Amino acid sequence: MYQAAIVEDEEVFLKSTKELLSKTFKEKNTDVAFDFFMSGEEFLPMVEQHFHYDIIFLDIEMPGMDGISVCRRIREISPGALVVFISNKESLVFQTFEVQPFRFIRKSELNEMVLSLVDSVISELEKRKQKIIKIEEPSGGDVYSFDVRKILYVEAQRKECVIVTESGLTTVKSKLMTLESSLADQDFIKVHRSFLVNMAAITRIQKDSVLLKNGHEIPLSRNMRETVKQAFLNHSMS
């Protein structure tokens, strides 16, 4: 199931947009769960806490923080986020280019454009699908979603794991063994009993540590050194 957010300050349009999009995605046999926000200030804390939305439908003109400013902040946290602007302010379309929206749809044309919009969104999501990992905390906890290409490493800390990405870190209640299994086919390797590293993030393998592209130095267990070196060489040549 995909996660979507609609950020819209007009309650009537928010409701009709949700119903229209939900109905169209369902007709396309695509499950999408929607969250709703009446302002950018209400929405951004979710993104800042690294909750992943596969698609964000965003109004431009809103009280307080406008949609372009909201998207600018989204880009700082999640550069590849799929954002669709839905607005009647056609004069602002060129201003949106700086934040690279996936689409710009006029509110007045949403009904007639929704089929092509949903088709293009599904097509793009399918391209990205294999790079998204969803992590559900045990005992009915929160569900997190990450682009595996942005994960640098995972560090076990007692009963939790810290997932370090290019834009920050998130602590999840999960065992490292569970995450290792989830990332088994995504070119991640265990370099230490407490560390799981994305091989694409490695720049150098040293005697007792692994250097990553963000400058972090991760300890390398002696008994894992040769396995890690060989895996890294194979990955570099693939």
C-alpha positions in Angstrom: 0.0 0.0 0.0 1.2 3.5 -0.8 1.0 6.5 1.6 -0.3 9.8 0.3 -0.9 13.2 1.9 -3.3 15.9 0.9 -2.4 19.4 2.1 -5.4 21.8 1.5 -6.9 24.5 3.6 -10.4 24.4 2.0 -12.2 21.6 3.8 -14.8 21.1 1.0 -12.2 20.7 -1.7 -10.0 18.6 0.6 -12.9 16.1 1.0 -13.8 16.0 -2.7 -10.2 15.6 -3.7 -9.7 12.7 -1.3 -12.9 11.0 -2.6 -11.9 11.5 -6.3 -8.3 10.4 -5.9 -9.2 7.4 -3.7 -11.9 6.3 -6.2 -9.6 6.6 -9.1 -6.6 4.8 -7.5 -9.1 2.0 -6.5 -10.3 1.7 -10.1 -6.7 1.3 -11.1 -6.3 -1.5 -8.5 -3.8 0.5 -6.5 -4.1 0.7 -2.7 -3.4 4.2 -1.3 -3.9 5.4 2.2 -4.5 9.1 2.6 -3.6 11.5 5.5 -5.1 15.0 5.5 -3.6 18.3 6.6 -5.2 21.8 6.6 -1.9 23.7 6.6 1.8 23.4 5.8 2.6 24.0 9.5 0.4 20.9 10.4 2.0 18.7 7.7 5.7 19.5 7.9 6.4 17.9 11.3 5.4 14.5 9.9 8.0 14.9 7.1 10.6 16.2 9.6 10.1 13.1 11.7 11.0 11.1 8.5 7.5 9.7 7.9 7.6 8.8 4.3 4.8 9.8 1.9 4.9 8.2 -1.6 2.9 11.1 -3.0 2.0 14.6 -1.7 -0.9 16.6 -3.2 -0.3 20.2 -2.2 -2.2 23.4 -2.5 -0.2 26.6 -3.1 -2.3 29.3 -1.6 -2.8 28.6 2.1 -2.8 30.7 5.3 0.6 30.9 6.9 3.2 29.0 5.0 2.4 28.7 1.3 2.7 25.5 -0.7 5.9 26.5 -2.5 7.6 27.2 0.9 6.3 23.9 2.2 7.7 22.1 -0.9 11.0 23.9 -0.5 11.3 22.4 3.0 10.2 19.0 1.7 13.1 19.1 -0.9 15.6 19.8 1.9 14.5 16.7 3.8 13.4 14.4 0.9 14.8 15.6 -2.5 13.0 12.9 -4.5 9.6 13.3 -3.0 6.7 13.1 -5.5 4.8 16.4 -5.2 1.7 17.4 -7.2 0.5 21.0 -6.9 -3.2 21.4 -7.2 -4.1 25.1 -7.4 -6.2 27.6 -9.3 -3.2 30.0 -9.3 -1.9 29.3 -12.8 0.2 32.5 -12.6 2.3 30.7 -9.9 3.2 27.7 -12.1 6.6 29.1 -13.1 7.5 29.8 -9.5 6.9 26.1 -8.7 9.7 25.1 -11.1 12.4 25.8 -8.5 11.0 23.1 -6.2 10.5 20.6 -9.1 6.9 19.3 -8.7 5.9 16.1 -10.5 2.8 17.8 -11.8 0.8 21.1 -11.7 -3.0 20.6 -11.9 -5.6 23.4 -11.9 -8.3 22.7 -9.3 -10.9 23.5 -11.9 -9.5 20.8 -14.2 -8.9 18.0 -11.6 -12.0 16.0 -12.5 -11.1 15.8 -16.2 -7.3 15.3 -15.5 -7.5 12.8 -12.7 -7.2 9.7 -14.8 -4.1 10.8 -16.6 -2.7 12.2 -13.3 -3.2 8.9 -11.5 -1.8 6.9 -14.4 1.4 8.9 -14.4 1.7 8.8 -10.6 1.3 5.0 -10.6 3.8 4.6 -13.4 6.4 6.7 -11.4 5.7 4.9 -8.2 6.2 1.5 -9.9 9.6 2.7 -11.1 10.6 3.6 -7.5 8.9 0.6 -5.8 11.9 -1.6 -5.5 13.8 1.0 -3.7 11.3 1.6 -0.9 11.5 -0.3 2.3 8.7 -0.2 4.9 9.5 -1.0 8.5 6.8 -1.8 11.0 7.6 -1.7 14.7 6.5 -4.7 16.7 3.4 -4.8 18.9 1.4 -2.6 16.6 3.9 0.3 16.5 4.5 2.9 13.9 5.2 2.2 10.2 8.2 3.9 8.6 9.2 4.0 5.0 12.6 4.8 3.6 14.2 5.1 0.2 17.0 2.5 0.6 19.2 4.5 -1.7 19.3 7.3 0.9 20.1 5.0 3.8 23.8 5.2 4.7 23.9 2.7 7.6 21.9 1.2 10.5 23.3 1.1 14.0 21.9 -1.2 16.8 21.4 0.5 20.1 20.1 -1.9 22.7 16.5 -2.7 21.7 16.4 0.0 19.0 18.1 0.8 15.8 19.2 4.2 14.4 18.7 4.5 10.7 21.1 7.1 9.3 20.1 8.6 6.0 21.5 11.4 3.8 19.1 13.9 5.5 19.1 12.8 9.1 18.5 9.9 11.4 15.4 8.0 12.7 15.2 5.7 15.7 13.0 2.7 15.3 12.1 -0.1 17.8 13.5 -3.0 15.9 16.3 -5.6 16.1 19.2 -5.3 13.8 18.6 -8.9 12.7 15.1 -7.9 11.5 16.4 -4.9 9.4 19.3 -7.1 8.1 16.7 -9.5 6.7 14.6 -6.7 5.2 17.7 -5.2 3.5 19.2 -8.6 2.4 18.6 -8.0 -1.3 19.5 -4.3 -1.3 23.3 -4.5 -1.2 23.6 -3.9 2.6 26.3 -5.7 4.5 27.0 -6.2 8.2 30.4 -4.9 9.0 30.2 -5.2 12.8 27.8 -6.8 15.2 26.1 -3.4 15.7 26.4 -1.9 12.2 24.7 -2.6 8.8 26.1 -0.5 5.9 24.9 0.4 2.5 27.7 -0.7 0.2 26.9 2.2 -2.2 27.8 4.6 0.6 31.3 3.1 1.2 34.3 5.1 -0.1 37.1 3.2 1.6 37.7 0.0 3.6 40.5 0.5 6.1 42.1 -2.0 8.5 39.6 -1.6 11.3 36.9 0.7 9.9 34.8 1.6 6.9 34.7 5.2 5.7 31.4 6.4 4.2 30.7 9.2 1.8 29.3 11.5 4.5 32.6 11.2 6.4 31.4 8.8 9.1 33.8 6.1 10.1 32.2 2.8 11.0 34.0 0.1 13.0 34.9 -3.0 11.0 35.1 -6.4 12.8 38.3 -8.3 12.2 36.5 -11.5 11.4 34.3 -9.7 8.9 37.0 -7.8 7.1 37.7 -10.2 4.2 34.0 -10.8 3.5 33.3 -7.1 3.5 36.2 -6.4 1.2 35.2 -9.0 -1.3 31.5 -7.9 -1.2 32.6 -4.3 -1.8 34.8 -5.3 -4.7 32.0 -7.3 -6.3 29.6 -4.4 -5.8 32.0 -1.9 -7.3 32.4 -4.0 -10.5 28.6 -4.7 -10.9 
